[in-house]
Amino acid sequence: MCAVLFSTAFDYGFLLHTSEEATATVALNEYLSSRSYLAGFSPSRVDQEVFELLHRPPAPQHVHALRWYRHIAALQRETPSPDSSIKGKRVQHPWSAPAGSNLPKLRLYNSLTRTKELFVPQNGNKVSWYCCGPTVYDASHMGHARSYISFDILRRILMNYFKYDVFYCMNITDIDDKIIRRARQNYLLEQYREKKPAAAQVLQDVLSARGPFQAKLAETTDPDKKQMLERLDSAVAAALGPLQGAVESKAGEADIQHLVLLEKAKDLLSDWLDAQFGSQVTENSIFSLLPKFWEGEYHNDMDALNVLPPDVLTRVSEYCPEIVDFVKKILDNDFGYESNGSVYFDTAKFATSQKHAYGKLVPEAVGDMKALQEGEGDLSVSADQLSEKRSQNDFALWKASKPGEPSWDSPWGKGRPGWHIECSAMAGSILGESMDIHGGGFDLRFPHHDNELAQSEAYFENDHWVRYFLHTGHLTIAGCKMSKSLKNFITIKDALAKNTARQLRLAFLMHSWKDTLDYSSNTMESAVHYEKFLNEFFLNVKDILRAPCDITGQFEKWEAAEMELNESFYERKAAVHAALCDNVDTRSTMEEMRALVTQSNTYIASRKSSKLQPNRMLMKSIALYLTDMLKVSESLLAATVMTGCVVLSLSGLPTVVKLVDKETLLRERNEKKKMEDEKKNKKEEAAKKKLEQELAKLAKMKISPCDMFRSETDKYSSFDETGFPTHDVEGKDLSKGQTKKLRKLHEAQEKLHQEYLQTNQNGC
C-alpha cells in the first residue's frame, strides 16, 4: 500500500505554503478525510515534501493525518539510502511481452478470383450461405452426394472448428424443363399401359417410335451420349425379335414378350408418346407429383448420409410471386426486355454498364452456344424461341408457357420461371442483397451461376451479390464420366448398400473438396482401411484406460518417450490447424491424424515390449483430440462399443480384453451367417440337383425301348416290330447315318430298361 495523497486530480499545493505546523496538520486531516490515500507501493514526491514539513506526528485527534504520517514514516524506514544507485526507490522489474507468432487464418478457394482468399464474413461471426439444391426428377446419385457431403463437411468445420455462426439456405428446383418433360412422359406412358394394348399394337408402336429415335441417334455427335443411345437401341432390338416371331406364329408367348419389349423400350416409347400427345397434358398437378416424390427420396438419402438439413429450404413452386416481382424490378432497372410473353435478360446492356461485368466466373465461356442452350432447357430452344432474343447470349427470366407446360399468372401472360432466376429470387428473399458464400457443383459455374450473378446484381444494383463462390469438384466412376442424362450413374441407395455412410464420408475427407473424386473400389477400400485403422487405435486406448488405477496413479511420471510423443502431438495439431486454414484441406488433415496414430501405436508397442503400461493421460489426450476432430466433420468412429472376447495375453501384464464396436461385430456376424447360409444353400442345391438327376434317370429307365421312338410322330412315320423307326415323317427311308445314330440310342435305352427291370425284380 502507499500514499496517493498528491495526484494531479487534486489541488493540494496550499499545504506547502502554510507556515504553521498546527494549521497545516488540521488542513491535511480535513483534506484526507474525503480522499483515499492508501494504494500502490511508494510515496510520491509531494508526499515526501509534506512529510518533511511536519516535524512530529499529528495529534491523535487528527486520525487521517496521523495514519498517513505513520504510513509514510514506515515507508521511509524501508527506503534505501540516498547513496543507492536507485536513489531511494524500489521498483518492480520491467516486463516485456513475448514476440508471439502469426497463426494461420482461414483461406477459401474463391471461384470469383480462382485463388485462395482470406475468409472475412460481412457481418461479424455470422456467415450467410446459399447452396444450389437438386432438380428433383429422378433418384439422387453419387454426383449429388459429391456436392452435398462436401458442403456438409465444410459447413460443419466452419461451425464446429472455426466457430462461425452459419446460416445455411438451400433450394429445391421443382419447376424445370427436365421435370416437365419427365412428368409428361411418365403420365402418358402410364396411361398407355393402363389401356393394356395387345402385343401386335405394342410391336407396331415401338417400331413407329424407333424411327425418330434412330434418326436422333444418327445425328448425335457426343461420343458418350451416342454410346448410351446405342446401348438402348440394342436392348430394344434384342426384345423386338422374339415378339415379332411370337406375333407372326400367334404363339402364347406374345403376351409375355410384349411386356418385356414394353419395359426395354419405355424411354423411346415415352419420347414418341410425348411428341404426339404432350401438348394435351395441361393439369398443373401432374407436374407436381413427380418432384414431390423425388424430393422426399432426396431427403431420405441425405438423412441416411448424415447430412445436416438446411436452416431454410426454398421450393421454386412456392416462390413464383416473388420471382415475378424480381423480374419486374430487373425490367424497371432497364436490364431486361419482354418478347412474345417471355422476358429475357439483356446481357449486352448489363456488360456495358459501368459498375457491372457479365461472366465473372467463366468469362472465356461467354458465347458458348451449347452451354447456353443447355442452361435454357430442352423445351426452350426452338427456332421461334431463339429468334425472340436480341442476342444469343441473352437468357430467359420468365418463359411463356406452351401447351403441355405448367403455368402461373404474370404481367406478361401465363408463364413459368426461367432456371437461373429461381435461385436469385429465393436466395435474395432469404439472404438479402449480399451473401458470404454461394455453393454449387463445378459444372454450374457457367451459365447458371454467372447468370445468377448478373441478374441479382442487376436487381440489387450492386457488384457484390456473392463474396465467395465455392464449387465442388466432379465425381467420376472408376475413371469414367458420370451423368444422369447418360444413364451412367450410381444411386446413393446403391452406394449405401455397399458401404456405410461413415465410410463414404471418410472417402470424401481423404480427397480435396474442390478437385475431381473418383468413386471406385480402390477409393472405398482406402476409406474402409482408414476406418479400421482408427477403430483399432481407439479400442487399444480404451483397453489402456480400463486397467485398474487409483485416482492419483493415473498421473504418471513423464520420461523421454512421453515428452517426444507429446511434442509430436502438438506439432501434428498445429499442422492440422494449418491444413484446415488452407482451404479446409481435409486430405492433409487426415494424413496428419494418420501420422499421429502411427506414432502413438509405436509408443504403445514400445512400452508394452518393456512390460510397461503406456501413459494413461497422454493416450487419453490424443484419443480425445482425434475424437473431437472426427466429431467436427461428423465422422465419429467407435461411438458405440460392445464387449468382445479375450484376444491377447502379455507376459507380466494383465490379460487384454479388446472391445469391438457394435457395427463391426454385427457386420462380422452377418458376414459369417451369410457364408454359412451360402454354404448351406449350395449343399441343398447340390442335393436337389442330384435328386432331380436321379428322378430323371429313373423316369428314362422306365421307358421300354419299344416305345421310346413311337411317340415322336413329328419325326418318324413307320416303325419295325421292336419300335425302331424305319421311315421319316415324309415316308422316306432313313439314311444309314440316321439309322446308326438311332440304333446306338435304342441299345443304350434297352440296357437302361433292363437295369430298371432287374432292380424292380430284386426289390420284390
Protein Blocks (a to p, Z undefined) as FASTA:
>chain_A
ZZdfbcckbccklmmmpmblklmmmmmmmmmmmccfbecjbdcfklmmmmmmpmbdcdfk
lmmlmmmmmmmmmmmmmpccfkbmnlopacdddddddebjaddddddddfklopacdddd
fbljaccddddddddfbdcdfklmmmmmmmmmmmmmmmmmnopacdddddddfbdfklmm
mmmmmmmmmmmmmnopafklmmmmmmmmmmmmmmmmmmpmblklmmmmmmmmmmmmmmmm
mmmmmmmnopaklmmmmmmmmmmmmmmmmmmmmmmmmmmpmbfklmmmmmmmmmmmmmmm
mmmnopacdfbdcdfklmmmmmmmmmmmmmmnopacceehiacddfklmmmpmkbcehkl
lmmlgopaklmmmmnopklmcfklmmmpmbfkbccfbdcddehiacdddfkbpcdddfkl
mmmmmmmmmnombdfbdcddfklmpmklmmmmmmmmmmnopablbfbdcddddddeehia
cdfklopacdfklmmmmpcfklmmmmmmmpcfkbccdddfklmmmmmmmmmmmmmmmmmm
mmmmmpgcdfklmpccddfklmmmmmmmmmmmmmmmmmmmnopaaklmmmmmmmmmmmmm
mmmmmmmmnopacdfklmmmmmmmmmmmmmmnopaghkbccddddfbdcehiacdddddd
fklmmmmmmmmmmmmmmmmmmmmmmmmmmmmmmmmmmmmmmpcfklmmmmmmmlbcbdcf
kopafbdfkopacdfklmmmmmmmmmmmmmmmmmmmmmmmmmZZ
